[in-house]
Amino acid sequence: MSQESLDIRFRRAVRRATGEVTVEVDGRPIAVGEEDTAAAAILLAGALPNRLSAVSGSPRAPYCMMGACFECLAEIDGVPLQQACLVQVADGMRIRTAKGSPT
């Protein structure tokens, strides 16, 4: 799948009239809506896969976006293994995807 098709799939259908904040995803600054979650920032940054399965090593990405599946695990502001879909972004937040083993 090309990066362009990923961008189309995760583009917001309607741009909300709220403010934006800048977060860092894997060292790259990205502007996101202040109401977005860290998982949404990962998707908007195209940082996929955001982690690898600890058992099989298969690629994973945010899936349910409501805290049930644990596929969006990421390091947020230095705290590892956070469910990124449950964390609202804040200006200056640092998000690191977990591409390696979770141990």
C-alpha positions in Angstrom: 0.0 0.0 0.0 1.4 3.4 -0.9 1.9 6.2 1.5 -0.5 8.3 -0.5 -3.4 5.7 -0.1 -2.6 5.6 3.7 -2.9 9.4 3.8 -6.3 9.3 2.1 -7.6 6.6 4.5 -6.7 8.5 7.6 -7.5 12.0 6.5 -10.3 13.6 8.6 -13.6 13.9 6.7 -14.4 17.2 8.5 -11.8 19.6 9.9 -13.0 20.6 13.4 -13.0 24.3 14.4 -10.8 23.7 17.4 -7.3 24.7 18.1 -4.2 22.8 17.1 -1.2 21.6 19.1 2.2 20.3 18.1 3.3 16.9 19.2 6.3 14.9 18.3 5.9 11.4 16.8 9.1 9.5 16.7 11.0 12.8 16.7 9.0 14.4 14.0 6.7 17.4 14.8 3.2 17.2 13.7 0.2 19.5 14.1 -3.0 17.8 15.4 -6.3 18.9 16.8 -6.2 19.6 20.5 -9.1 17.1 21.0 -7.2 14.3 19.2 -5.7 11.3 20.9 -2.1 10.1 20.8 -3.2 7.2 18.6 -4.8 9.6 16.2 -1.5 11.5 16.0 0.3 8.3 15.2 -2.1 7.6 12.4 -1.9 11.2 11.1 1.9 11.0 11.2 1.8 7.8 9.1 4.0 6.1 11.8 2.8 2.6 10.9 3.2 0.0 12.0 3.3 1.6 15.5 4.6 -1.6 17.1 5.4 -5.2 16.5 3.7 -8.2 18.2 5.7 -9.5 21.2 4.7 -13.1 20.2 4.9 -13.2 16.4 6.7 -10.0 15.5 3.9 -9.1 13.1 3.1 -5.4 12.5 0.4 -3.7 14.5 -1.5 -0.4 14.3 -4.2 1.4 16.3 -7.4 -0.5 15.7 -10.4 -0.1 17.9 -9.6 3.5 19.1 -11.5 2.9 22.4 -9.1 1.0 24.7 -10.3 -2.6 24.1 -7.6 -4.1 21.8 -4.3 -2.7 23.1 -2.9 -2.4 19.5 -2.0 1.3 20.0 0.6 0.8 22.7 3.3 3.5 22.6 5.7 5.4 24.8 4.1 8.8 25.7 6.3 11.5 27.4 8.7 8.8 28.6 6.1 6.4 30.0 6.1 3.1 28.1 3.2 0.9 27.1 0.5 3.5 27.2 -2.8 2.9 25.4 -2.4 5.9 23.0 -6.1 5.9 22.1 -7.0 6.8 25.6 -4.5 9.7 26.0 -5.5 13.2 24.8 -2.7 15.1 23.1 -1.1 18.1 24.7 1.2 20.7 23.2 4.8 19.4 23.2 3.8 15.8 23.9 6.5 13.2 22.8 5.1 10.0 21.3 7.5 7.1 20.5 6.1 4.1 18.7 7.2 0.7 20.0 8.8 -0.9 17.0 10.8 -3.4 19.1 10.1 -6.0 21.8 8.0 -4.6 24.6 10.4 -5.9 27.2 
